Amino acid sequence: MTRRSLLATPAVALAAANTAEFEARSQRLFLRHTWTTTMSSSDYRDVIYTAVTRDGITGHGEGAPIVRYKESAAEGVRSLEAVRAVLAKSNWRHYRKVLDEVHRTLAGNWAAKAAVDIAVHDWVAQKMGVPLYQLFGLDPAGTPLTTFSIGIDNPEMTRQKVREAEPYPVLKIKVGLDTDEATLDAVRSVTKKPLRVDANEGWKTKEEAVRKINWLESQGVEMVEQPLPAAMLEEMKYVRAKVHIPVLADEACLQPGDVPKLAPYFDGVNVKIDKCGGLLPALRMIEMARSLKMKVMLGCMISSSVAVTAAAHLSPLLDYADLDGNLLIRNDPFEGVTVEKGKLMLPRRPGLGIRARATEDRSRKTEVGRNYRPAQQVAT
Ligand code: MG
């Protein structure tokens, strides 16, 4: 056994509690339903997990590699070897300096950067003895409602998913295929709730986008995400002039520098920690969007409660929250943020405030499969 693999075992990590430790590994998350968007269809997702330990405190982090940007969990974990030395030599209390150095050290690999950024934030807030939202100066009572996402499916499954989403007052419907009308008809046959729609670049012309957005508005849709391919920016001026509901950029908006470029073309941006590389760049994007009078949404990937709770700590800053990735999986190793009548409820414990779920609990939920109820309904 090498020294590194020895240190990666829990017992040895505990024994070395007063020295800095850094672990990175991939974790497979299984979905409650096969998840389909215009880009992919799958039953599971692999994410990157990190843990940073020093002074007897462990901070946890997570990042979801995005296939569209040619990322994978295996490559992300490999890439993180490069930041081991940065973390070992630095004072984590100066976390902005540390994370800027992590970004300079690691090329690309935004999900891997996010996993380190979240772990360091978790560690710092625990070290200071405050919940993460307090580190940002935010009011936990100011969290918004989160949408619950309904992936693309046939009308029968769509109706079933909408029925299962009964506890959530606002839904986000994935569209972008020829079946959009049938999808919305199926949703509306079950619920009158406000809807938001994500086309994931699925519509191919500005005329199609205008026609569909105006039809969606007539169906009670209050906002649309990324109607056209990210590269079709100029077409968005035409679209915005002919529709009435806000149109937000997602795939067109990756890092902080993208926000000012998008201001002429979109009403707002969907910030994701996995796209921009962490909470620190996400905060920069949110503040930049605000200064440009753009609306701000914080989205997530299919993730466990580590990444979703981290994002939720920034959620008092948002117009729209789409933080449901942990609700879509059936083997979440952690519990953290919960949802009550759609509203995000932040843990009050220091740091992210996450806790490992009991193994017994997890296996029981996995067994019941499709009938598994979302975490907030069983949380104590
Ligand atoms: Mg989106």
Boltz pocket constraint, residues with backbone or C-beta under 6 A from the ligand:
constraints:
  - pocket:
      binder: B
      contacts: [[A, 198], [A, 200], [A, 225], [A, 226], [A, 250], [A, 251], [A, 270], [A, 299]]
      max_distance: 6.0
